Amino acid sequence: MAENKKNVYDESKIKTLSSLEHIRLRTGMYIGRIGDGSHHDDGCYVLLKEVIDNTIDEYIMGYGKEVQIKVEGNKVSVRDFGRGIPLGKVIDCVSKINTGAKYNDDVFQFSVGLNGVGTKAVNALSKDFYVRSHRGGEFSEASFKQGKLKGEKTGKTTEPDGTFIEFEPDPTIFKESEFRAEYIEKRLRHYSYLNTGLKLQFNGQTFQSKNGLLDLVMEDLRADNSEPIYPPLHFANKTLEFCFTHSNSRYGESFFSFVNGQYTSDGGTHLSAFREGLLKAVNEHSKGKYEGDDVRECMVGAVAIRLKDPLFESQTKNKLGNTEIRTELVNTVREELLHFFNRNREVAEKIMAKVEDTRQLRKELQDVKKLARERAKAITFRIPQLKDCKVHFDKEKGKGKGSMVFLTEGQSAAGSIVSCRDVNTQAIFVLKGKPLNVWDLKRDIVYKNDEMYNLMRSLDIEDNLEGLRYEKVILATDADVDGLHIRNLLITYFFRFFDQLVQDGHLYVLETPLFRVRNKDKTIYCYSEAERDTASQALGKSCEITRFKGLGEISPAEFKQFIGKEMRLSQVEYAAKPDASNILSFYMGRNTPERKDYIMENLIVPVED
């Protein structure tokens, strides 16, 4: 039989892309997620970051103390007052991959952008891109469209040295994307903390720090209405800076980590080395045998290093991978902290007292755990709220992929799922009512509250995720105010005590239709008011529109498709503890008057026709 021409694999099928084509075709490889600007790691902010990183590198090398950033709509401009790109290489530096001075230690010793991609990716992914360099009374400029050169010019200038870049993300790639000022401001605050004295101006605001990471730690405490137990310890030299304190109103640890000004949200070698050095210093000073969790519980801090050749585990630089720096970094942290403890006996005593208090609480928690297990065994071996499935997840053995558990409220909603679920892979955990708000509570509540404890047992995540029984944990709540509240309470529960579950991408929200629009011939399920309006126009004025208020109102026959192959799931995105804590503290904490004022100020009241 002759081979199908469409499937012929020969020399004609091999294609070589230019660097420009590759960046535009495989955008995610260069900037990570594209997004729409609603998340701080979305692509539009990565483009801005790549340009600002170059200005920061200039400042680190001692050139230019001010950076001007403007964002108007989707058009961005950045002006620094550094040395300026060498005039004869302006076009190459913003358009040719693997071109730049950051391969030369004499010019840039501590740079983030070591791969020669940053500004080139911005250029390739921009609708319009303009660069102008000023050096010694002369300038060179060039304009591009979607990465292709459109014009260039050179001449004399009276402007001070430096580089000006203006760009607008290409809407054909960044569909419906927009910049949000709060995300830009947060990034600029980080830059200011890491580069003491640098002035960053953004749309009329100025960001400047005098005390580096100390300012960052104090701001984080203020945002959470927390008070430090002792004045933060702050150390800084040319390549290492760290700052930390303990707070009585926090759970777990909250750490920011940076490499050459890059926020490493997933930590890496520098953060783990700092933790090890801290533990060694505390144990050596106290002559104790504390565990890391004892030392870091309720700790708020930040660590930043400058490194000549940083190796990141991805293009977006969220985690540092250099292992060769670990030993030296551990020893430096240990030695500096021991010096501090010996010079500041009063502060050292407060730290040791806090660590000992945490160890005692951990021992008490062990007793609570033992009682909870004994109580659970005395009642029944089975968990009454769990309707289990036959197949369970085992990551290590590669089994049970596709298994899931629905967390739902009440027997009515559970009944619809039970009637049409796949008993092999779909389990149901039935909540008795609104879960407890655990944000301001300690971990012992998980053992004292039956529902929280049974949920943890059902998932088998008490100590870690190794025993996780379901690949997907799905929040299946009604699409009304109460249902959304229950969803938020459950998300709070997981972020508070089991954030690794969220970080590893196991937590989801089930999207169910809000409306059913139908006539005699056709039925359309709609997930928004806009979809409802479109469907009603398509089916005509005589169509019937039903609003589903709860999962229990959807018949099992209908519900089957919503948890079957066409199931719509939204993954709950992980945020590093410093980011998540501030958000959850505001919306789920005990600051009721402040939250009420915020709601009243931002409440949108629909205007009736």
Secondary structure in CASP SS format (residue, H / E / C, confidence):
PFRMAT SS
TARGET T0000
AUTHOR 0000-0000-0000
METHOD secondary structure of the structure
MODEL  1
M C 1.00
A C 1.00
E C 1.00
N C 1.00
K H 1.00
K H 1.00
N H 1.00
V C 1.00
Y C 1.00
D C 1.00
E H 1.00
S H 1.00
K H 1.00
I C 1.00
K C 1.00
T C 1.00
L C 1.00
S C 1.00
S H 1.00
L H 1.00
E H 1.00
H H 1.00
I H 1.00
R H 1.00
L H 1.00
R C 1.00
T H 1.00
G H 1.00
M H 1.00
Y H 1.00
I H 1.00
G C 1.00
R C 1.00
I C 1.00
G C 1.00
D C 1.00
G C 1.00
S C 1.00
H C 1.00
H C 1.00
D C 1.00
D C 1.00
G H 1.00
C H 1.00
Y H 1.00
V H 1.00
L H 1.00
L H 1.00
K H 1.00
E H 1.00
V H 1.00
I H 1.00
D H 1.00
N H 1.00
T H 1.00
I H 1.00
D H 1.00
E H 1.00
Y H 1.00
I H 1.00
M C 1.00
G C 1.00
Y C 1.00
G C 1.00
K C 1.00
E E 1.00
V E 1.00
Q E 1.00
I E 1.00
K E 1.00
V E 1.00
E E 1.00
G C 1.00
N C 1.00
K E 1.00
V E 1.00
S E 1.00
V E 1.00
R E 1.00
D E 1.00
F C 1.00
G C 1.00
R C 1.00
G C 1.00
I C 1.00
P C 1.00
L H 1.00
G H 1.00
K H 1.00
V H 1.00
I H 1.00
D H 1.00
C H 1.00
V H 1.00
S H 1.00
K C 1.00
I C 1.00
N C 1.00
T C 1.00
G C 1.00
A C 1.00
K C 1.00
Y C 1.00
N C 1.00
D C 1.00
D C 1.00
V C 1.00
F C 1.00
Q C 1.00
F C 1.00
S C 1.00
V C 1.00
G C 1.00
L C 1.00
N C 1.00
G C 1.00
V C 1.00
G H 1.00
T H 1.00
K H 1.00
A H 1.00
V H 1.00
N H 1.00
A H 1.00
L C 1.00
S E 1.00
K E 1.00
D E 1.00
F E 1.00
Y E 1.00
V E 1.00
R E 1.00
S E 1.00
H E 1.00
R E 1.00
G C 1.00
G C 1.00
E E 1.00
F E 1.00
S E 1.00
E E 1.00
A E 1.00
S E 1.00
F E 1.00
K E 1.00
Q C 1.00
G C 1.00
K E 1.00
L E 1.00
K E 1.00
G E 1.00
E E 1.00
K E 1.00
T E 1.00
G E 1.00
K E 1.00
T C 1.00
T C 1.00
E C 1.00
P C 1.00
D C 1.00
G E 1.00
T E 1.00
F E 1.00
I E 1.00
E E 1.00
F E 1.00
E E 1.00
P E 1.00
D C 1.00
P C 1.00
T C 1.00
I C 1.00
F C 1.00
K C 1.00
E C 1.00
S C 1.00
E C 1.00
F C 1.00
R C 1.00
A H 1.00
E H 1.00
Y H 1.00
I H 1.00
E H 1.00
K H 1.00
R H 1.00
L H 1.00
R H 1.00
H H 1.00
Y H 1.00
S H 1.00
Y H 1.00
L H 1.00
N C 1.00
T C 1.00
G C 1.00
L C 1.00
K E 1.00
L E 1.00
Q E 1.00
F E 1.00
N C 1.00
G C 1.00
Q E 1.00
T E 1.00
F E 1.00
Q C 1.00
S C 1.00
K C 1.00
N C 1.00
G C 1.00
L H 1.00
L H 1.00
D H 1.00
L H 1.00
V H 1.00
M H 1.00
E H 1.00
D H 1.00
L H 1.00
R H 1.00
A H 1.00
D C 1.00
N C 1.00
S C 1.00
E C 1.00
P E 1.00
I C 1.00
Y C 1.00
P C 1.00
P C 1.00
L E 1.00
H E 1.00
F E 1.00
A E 1.00
N C 1.00
K C 1.00
T C 1.00
L E 1.00
E E 1.00
F E 1.00
C E 1.00
F E 1.00
T E 1.00
H E 1.00
S E 1.00
N C 1.00
S C 1.00
R C 1.00
Y C 1.00
G C 1.00
E C 1.00
S E 1.00
F E 1.00
F E 1.00
S E 1.00
F E 1.00
V E 1.00
N C 1.00
G C 1.00
Q E 1.00
Y E 1.00
T C 1.00
S C 1.00
D C 1.00
G C 1.00
G E 1.00
T H 1.00
H H 1.00
L H 1.00
S H 1.00
A H 1.00
F H 1.00
R H 1.00
E H 1.00
G H 1.00
L H 1.00
L H 1.00
K H 1.00
A H 1.00
V H 1.00
N H 1.00
E H 1.00
H H 1.00
S H 1.00
K C 1.00
G C 1.00
K C 1.00
Y C 1.00
E C 1.00
G H 1.00
D H 1.00
D H 1.00
V H 1.00
R H 1.00
E C 1.00
C C 1.00
M E 1.00
V E 1.00
G E 1.00
A E 1.00
V E 1.00
A E 1.00
I E 1.00
R C 1.00
L C 1.00
K C 1.00
D C 1.00
P C 1.00
L C 1.00
F E 1.00
E C 1.00
S C 1.00
Q C 1.00
T C 1.00
K C 1.00
N C 1.00
K C 1.00
L E 1.00
G C 1.00
N C 1.00
T C 1.00
E C 1.00
I C 1.00
R H 1.00
T H 1.00
E H 1.00
L H 1.00
V H 1.00
N H 1.00
T H 1.00
V H 1.00
R H 1.00
E H 1.00
E H 1.00
L H 1.00
L H 1.00
H H 1.00
F H 1.00
F H 1.00
N H 1.00
R H 1.00
N C 1.00
R H 1.00
E H 1.00
V H 1.00
A H 1.00
E H 1.00
K H 1.00
I H 1.00
M H 1.00
A H 1.00
K H 1.00
V H 1.00
E H 1.00
D H 1.00
T H 1.00
R H 1.00
Q H 1.00
L H 1.00
R H 1.00
K H 1.00
E H 1.00
L H 1.00
Q H 1.00
D H 1.00
V H 1.00
K H 1.00
K H 1.00
L H 1.00
A H 1.00
R H 1.00
E H 1.00
R H 1.00
A H 1.00
K H 1.00
A H 1.00
I H 1.00
T C 1.00
F C 1.00
R C 1.00
I C 1.00
P C 1.00
Q C 1.00
L E 1.00
K E 1.00
D C 1.00
C C 1.00
K C 1.00
V C 1.00
H C 1.00
F C 1.00
D E 1.00
K C 1.00
E C 1.00
K C 1.00
G C 1.00
K E 1.00
G C 1.00
K C 1.00
G C 1.00
S C 1.00
M E 1.00
V E 1.00
F E 1.00
L E 1.00
T E 1.00
E E 1.00
G H 1.00
Q H 1.00
S H 1.00
A H 1.00
A H 1.00
G H 1.00
S H 1.00
I H 1.00
V H 1.00
S H 1.00
C H 1.00
R C 1.00
D C 1.00
V C 1.00
N C 1.00
T C 1.00
Q E 1.00
A E 1.00
I E 1.00
F E 1.00
V E 1.00
L E 1.00
K C 1.00
G C 1.00
K C 1.00
P C 1.00
L C 1.00
N C 1.00
V C 1.00
W C 1.00
D C 1.00
L C 1.00
K C 1.00
R C 1.00
D C 1.00
I H 1.00
V H 1.00
Y H 1.00
K H 1.00
N C 1.00
D H 1.00
E H 1.00
M H 1.00
Y H 1.00
N H 1.00
L H 1.00
M H 1.00
R H 1.00
S H 1.00
L H 1.00
D C 1.00
I C 1.00
E C 1.00
D C 1.00
N C 1.00
L C 1.00
E C 1.00
G C 1.00
L C 1.00
R C 1.00
Y C 1.00
E C 1.00
K E 1.00
V E 1.00
I E 1.00
L E 1.00
A C 1.00
T C 1.00
D C 1.00
A C 1.00
D C 1.00
V H 1.00
D H 1.00
G H 1.00
L H 1.00
H H 1.00
I H 1.00
R H 1.00
N H 1.00
L H 1.00
L H 1.00
I H 1.00
T H 1.00
Y H 1.00
F H 1.00
F H 1.00
R H 1.00
F H 1.00
F C 1.00
D H 1.00
Q H 1.00
L H 1.00
V H 1.00
Q H 1.00
D C 1.00
G C 1.00
H C 1.00
L E 1.00
Y E 1.00
V E 1.00
L E 1.00
E E 1.00
T C 1.00
P C 1.00
L C 1.00
F E 1.00
R E 1.00
V E 1.00
R E 1.00
N C 1.00
K C 1.00
D C 1.00
K C 1.00
T E 1.00
I E 1.00
Y E 1.00
C E 1.00
Y C 1.00
S C 1.00
E H 1.00
A H 1.00
E H 1.00
R H 1.00
D H 1.00
T H 1.00
A H 1.00
S H 1.00
Q H 1.00
A H 1.00
L H 1.00
G C 1.00
K C 1.00
S C 1.00
C C 1.00
E E 1.00
I E 1.00
T E 1.00
R E 1.00
F C 1.00
K C 1.00
G C 1.00
L H 1.00
G H 1.00
E H 1.00
I C 1.00
S C 1.00
P H 1.00
A H 1.00
E H 1.00
F H 1.00
K H 1.00
Q H 1.00
F H 1.00
I C 1.00
G C 1.00
K C 1.00
E C 1.00
M C 1.00
R E 1.00
L E 1.00
S E 1.00
Q E 1.00
V C 1.00
E C 1.00
Y C 1.00
A C 1.00
A C 1.00
K H 1.00
P H 1.00
D H 1.00
A H 1.00
S H 1.00
N H 1.00
I H 1.00
L H 1.00
S H 1.00
F H 1.00
Y H 1.00
M H 1.00
G C 1.00
R C 1.00
N C 1.00
T H 1.00
P H 1.00
E H 1.00
R H 1.00
K H 1.00
D H 1.00
Y H 1.00
I H 1.00
M H 1.00
E H 1.00
N H 1.00
L C 1.00
I C 1.00
V C 1.00
P C 1.00
V C 1.00
E C 1.00
D C 1.00
END
